Amino acid sequence: MTPDQFLLGLQKNAPSPVYLFLGPEPYQRERCRRALLEAMLGPLPEDRESGLTRVDLSQVPLAAALDDARALSLFASRRVIWAGSAEAVLPRGRVTAAEEDETGDATQLSAYLREPTPDTVVVFESSRYGFDGEDKTKLERVQKFFAGVPAQVEFRLFSPESVRSLAQTMAKKAGLQLGLAELALLLDATGGDASRVAVEIEKLHLFTGGVRKVTADDITALVPDAQATTIFALVAALGRNDRIRALEILDTLAREGEYMPLALTFLATQFRTALLAREAGLRTAAQIQTHFSKLGARMWPERARQIEQTVGAFSKTKLDRAVGELFEADRALRDARPDDRIVMEKLIFDLTARG
């Protein structure tokens, strides 16, 4: 089930005796955790403290955790056993499917599922593996081992579109005046992590008091890593072949003490990606985002639009030359030189040269 289905189920029905929480997305998992603890143990912190037991299955045997779940507590009439690192109970080494099903842990789990303890909820949490790529096979093994758990909640990573929508909903709920450009800046700075977005929106709300619009300077001042978004602005200016704006942004980076080799790394990535996009015949931001996402390189819409601008502003010949100039600039930054800024200024003039 999805996190929303889990939360809706808690509103209508009593919690299930056993859950399996699967997947790496932390924001929705924390929402579900809080809702389950409140449904089982009530809203008071002292009730939760006495009724909640945490175990790490990478250090505690599954049998011991289940024995704890079977035991009655003198201090709490209702209990939640939160068993993290659930993937650690899988047999190690090469085993057949039949051997995996016949392990002592599997037998212990099956016995508990047949007769769970009343007024006790056991949550097995596996957040190590994702649902795609190399993790998929490992996650499927976890799902197979815990297949007997009837209530399984999947915490999949947000797509760029869904986290944008979630951020807009959070901002509206908080009464935060957040424009589209500032929203894009916030998403870039937080890497689209919903948990970080929630924290930063709360900080921005407290900072502005909800009485004025959030500015880019607010985000740069308050949000960790937001300074890196200034580098993206430099990338975008170069992508548009805008020499004056690029030099202005370089001046800002220099005054803020930005590490120039880091800025150069962002630029090199931008131009190499643009070159690959042009060679693949990609023209629109949607095509670029889809193409690189299929290759396993997660890309935000704003990033795809930046690459689209670069592809449109630079011919293949000029992109080839730009990659070479970036290599020379990287070598110059490593050599003895009077000032990193001089190297970067020369690079900007070279990249924005006509012809």
N, C-alpha and C positions, 0 to 999 in steps of 0.2 A: 504494500500500500504506500501511498505518498504521505508526506508529513501532514498535508492538509486533511487527508482522510483519517489519519491517526487522531488529529486534534478534534475533528468533528465527531469521531467515535467516542472519545472521552466525554464529550458533552452529552451524548445520548445513552451511553452504556457504562457499566462498571469496567474497570481495566481488566485486560486479560492476565492470566497468571504468569505467562512467560512471553517476552518479546525478544526479537532479534533486530537490532539497529545496525543497518549496513550502509557503508559509504562514507566519504571523507568530508562532506559539506558541514561546517560547524554551526552556521547560523540557525538553520532549521532544526538541527539536532538539539541545540540548546533550548530552543522554544519548546520542543516536545518533552525534553527532560524536565523543564520547569513545570509544564502542564501536568505531567504524570505525577511528579512529587506533590503538587498541590492537590490533585485528585485523590491520592492515596493517603498523604500524611497531613494535609491541611496547610493553611497559609502561614502558620507560626514557625519561626526559625527553630525554636526549641523542640517542637514536635518532629521536625525534619531531622534534627541532629540525632535524636534518639532512635528514629525509625529507619534511617538510611545507613546501609553498610556498603562500602566500596571495596572491591577486590580486583586485583590485576591477575588475569589468568596466565600471564607470562611468568608469574612468580608463585601463584597459588594453584594447586591442582583443582581441576574441575570438580572432582569428588568432594573436596573440602568445601568448595563454594556451595555445592548442593546440600551438603550436610548442614551448613550454616542456615540455608534457606528452610530446611526441615525443622530446625530448632526453634522453640518458642522463646520469646524475649520477655524478661521481667519488666522491661521499661517501656515497651511499645506494643500496642495491640495490633497495629498494622505496620508492615515492613516493606521496604524496597531493597533488594540486593542488586547492586549495580556492578556487573562483571565486565570489566574492560579487557581489551586485547583478546577478544574471543577467538581470533585466528590462531592464537598460540596453542589451542587444544588439538589442532589437526596433527595427525601422525607425521613425524619427520622422515625424510628419506623417501625412497621409492616404495610405494605400496599400491596394491591393486584396489579397485573400488570395493571389492568384497572385504578385503583386509581392513580397509578404512571404516567400514560399517561395523566390523566385529571388535573394534578396540574397546577396552574397558570404559573409556570415557563415553563412547557412544552408547554403551549399555546403561551406564549411570544416567545419562541424559534421558534416554527412553523411559527408564523407570520413573524418573521424576515427572516427566510429562504425563505419564499415565495417572499419577496421583500427586498433583501439586499441592503445596501447603496453602490452606485457606488464609485469606487476608495478607498474603505475601505475593509480591510481584518480583520476578527475576528478569532483569534486562541484560541480555548478552550484547555487547557493543563491539563492532568491528569497524574501525574507521581507517585502517591502514591502506586498504585497497580501493581503487576506483572501479568504474563500470566499463572502462574502455582500455584499449591498448594492451600492454603486457600484463596489467593488473587483472584483466577480465577473467582469465583462467583461474587465477588464485582466488578471486572472489567467488567464482562458481564452486570451488571446493569448499569454501566456508558455507555457502548456501546449501550445498549437498549435506554437509555434516549436520547442520541445524535444520534440515528439511522438516523434521517433526514439529518444529515450533510453528504454530499456526499463524501467529501475528508477526509479520516481518515488515519493517519500515525501511524504505530505501531513501538515502540522503545523497542525491546526485548533485554534482556541481551545477551552479546556475549558468545558463547561457548568457552571452553578453546582452541579449535583448531582455531576458527575464530579470537580470540584476539591475538593468537600467529602469525597468518598470517598477521593481521593488524599491529602488532608491527614490524614485519620484513619489511613490506612496508614502515612504517613511518621511520625506521632507514635508509633504502635505499634512500628514498627521501631526508632525512637530510644529507646524506653523512656520516653516522655514521658507524664506523667499529665495529660491534657487533657480537661476536661469539655466537654459540649455547648455550654454558654453561653460558655465561654472560646474554644471552637473558632469559634463564630459571631463573636465579637469579633475573633479573629485574621483570619478571612476578610474581614470588613469593613475592617480596618485595612490589609490588603494588596491590597484590590480584587480578590481571587480570583486573583491572579497566582501561578501554581504555582511559578515560580522564587523569588519573594519568600517564599512560604509555606515552601519548603524551607530557605531561609536563616534565617528567623525561628524555625523549629522547632529548628534546630541551636543557635541562640543561647539559646533558652529551655531546651534540654536542658543546655547548659553552665552556665547561670545557676542552675537548680534542682538540678543533679546527678542528676536522675531519681529523687530520694528523696522528693519531695513533689509535691503537685498544683500545677499552674500556676494562678495567680490572675489576676484581671482587672488588679490593680495591677502584676503582673509584665509583662503585655502592654503596659500603658500606659507603663511605664518603659522598655521595651526596643525596642518596635516603632515605627518611624517612622510618623507619621500616626495612631497609635492614639488620640491625644488627641481626634481628630475623632469617634471612636466615642462619647465622652462626650456630644457634641452629639446623636448619634442616640438616646442614652438620654433626653435632654431631650425630643426629638421624641416618643419612645414614651410618656413620662410625660404630655405634653400630649395625645397621642392617646387616653390612657386617662382624660383629664380629672382627673388626679391632681395637684392644685395643690401639696400639701406636698412631694411627691417632686420636682416640677419646680423648686420654689424651692431645694431642697437641691442639685440638680444645677447650677443657676445659680450657687450659692455656690461649688461646686467649680470651675466654669469661671472664675469671677472670680478665685479664689485662684491658679489656674494661669496667669493672664494671657491667657486666651483672647480673641481679637479678636471682639468682639460682633457686628459686621456679618457676619462669616462664619457665626456661629451663626444669625443671623437669615436668612441665605440658605438654610441647610439647612431651617429651619422653613417658610419660604415655599414651597420646593419640595415639602415634605411635604404641606402643606395644599392646594396647587394640584393635586397629583397625586391626593389623596384626593377633591377636588371632581370631577375628571375621572372618577375611578372610580365615584363615586356617580351622576353623570349618565349613565354608560354602563351602569348597573345591575349593577355588579360587587359581589359580596358576599364571596366567599372569597379567601384569599391565592392559591390556585391560579389562580382566574379572573383576578385582578389581574396576577399574574406573566405568565400567557399573553398577556393582552391587550396589555400594554405591550411585551413581547418582540416581538410581531408588528409593533408600530409602530416597532421598531428601538431601543427604550430597554431596555438590558439591566438586569435587576432580580434581586437576590438574594432567596432565600426569606425571610430575616429582614426585609428591607426591605418585601416584600409583606405580611408579617404586621403590620408597623408600620402600613402604610396601611390594612389591614383593621381594625385597632383604631381608627384615626382615623375611618374611615367609620362604624364601629359606634357610636362615642362622640358624633359630631357629626351633627346633622341638616343637610340641604342649606342651610337658612336660616342655621344657625350657621356652616357652612363658608364661605358667601358673606360673612358678617360678619367671620369670622376673616381672610379674604384682605384685606379692607379694613383691618382693624386692623394687619395685618402691613405694609401699605403705609404707614400712618401712623407705625408704629414705625421703618420704614426712613427716612422723612423726618426723624423726630426725631433719629435717630442722626447724620444729616448736618448738623443745625443745632447752634448753640452751646447747650450744655446742661451741667448740673453733673456728670453721671455717666452713662455708658452703662448701668450696672447698674440705675439707676432706671427708665430707659426699658424695659429688658427685664423688670423686675419688674412694671411696669404692664401690659405685654403679657401676661404669664402670668396676672395677675389677670383681665384682660379675656377671655382665651381660655378660662379655666376657670370663668367666671361661669355660674351656673345660669340656665336659661331661654333 
